[in-house]
Amino acid sequence: MALALAASPAYVERPHLGPLPTTLLEIPLVIAIAVGLYAFRDQLPWRSPYLWPAALLLVAATIDTVVAPDRRSAAGLWKAYFVEPMLAGLVIAAIARNRAWARLLLGGLAVSGTYVAVLNSARVVSAIAHHTFNVVTPPVAIFNSANAVPLYLEPLVAFALAIAFFSDDHRERVVAVAFTALAVVAIFLSYSRAGWATLATLVLFVALFSRWRWQALIGTVSVSGLLFAASASVRRRVLVEFDPSSSQNTIGLRMSLWKSSLNMLTHKPLFGGGLSGFKASILPYKDPGYHEDLIYPHNIFLNFWSETGLLGLVAFLWLIVQVVRTAIRGLASGPWPRAMAIGLLGVAVAFCLHGLVDLPYFKNDQALAFWALVGIQLGSLAPRPR
């Protein structure tokens, strides 16, 4: 399972097994799930706080697969975004009762995050060195857009920060700090304004639980101010959002996208556009100012509504409530469960903040990371001896 988590970015490679399409992530993941379901069959936490919201979300996704404009494409997303990540999370929750095994699983995620961070940072640095860097569309090494880099790294950073602040193991703290440093550089070089804001919020949020909260606040404000003052590209990237007439102002673009999405959803409130159906479903309902060709509404709440219907939106909101409630249970426990609880709360913060203007979860690696982190935190509530 740790190797499967480490292979998360490999979903971009899509071979075929005979007539069946798959990914280089899915192959080890399915093997890990199958072996894990058998090996931990007596320890799987079926009666967890996530059972009913996850089941409701799966039912909603199944219904929207049936009503989708392209059922074949929808079936692929149904499998990759819901079935496999949920089953992986179930197995991971059983594995993560042992802290050493949980650490191994987090190590797998850290490997995938390091791979993403280093390769994308190297691509940006190379573009800067060759004078081909474009601040509006920064280069990206693995994903289709630079925004995907912080969307994947932010949940991992939430857990890394929590371990760095609250772990009682010096080795864990060292590794967490090293990973956070690499991820921070990659998020900065993505030039995602939502990524910057979410990263700063995560640092302050995790620090709130420690005695270092004021130092973290001063340090975050100081670094942000220094970058803003010293870098012309950072200033341009931020100040353009205060210029409604600029073609680089994303607020105006998002507003027309959201108007179009809401127009479609008010006409199709029950099922939305269907799984993988937003691009086709929105065409008759486009706002005059919407000229893009996007596959999602770029808002996590509109996204779940469009892709999984009203039932899926309710399930997602219920799921986030259960994430918060389950994490709160761990806050009063020992150092390890407390760190995992704070990390999971950070994931909820990242989803709800960056998700206001973008689309966390709806990618193979992001869905897997979400359920893996949920499972690791759930497993920490009933730890076994190290």
Buried (B, 14 or more C-beta within 10 A) or exposed (E): BBEBBBBBBBBBEEEEEEEEEBBBBBBBBBEBBEEBBEEBEEBBBEEBBBEEBBEBBBBBBBBBBEBBBBBEBBBBBBBBBBBBBBBBBBBBBBBBBBBEBBBBBBBBBBBBBBBBBBBBBBBBBEBBEEEEBEBEEBBBBBBEEBBBBBBBBBBBBBBBBBBBBBBEBEEBBEBBBBBBEBBBBBBBBBBBBBBBBBBBBBBBBBBEBEEEBEEBBEBBEEBBEEBEEEBEBBEBBBEBBEEEEBEEBBEBBBBBBBBBBBBBBEEBEEBBBBBBBBBBBBEEBBBEEBEEEBBBBBBBBBBBBBBBBBBBBBBBEBBBEBBBEBBEBBEEBEEBBBBBBBBBBBBBBBBBBBBBBBBBBBBBBBBBBBBBBBBBBBBBBEBEEE
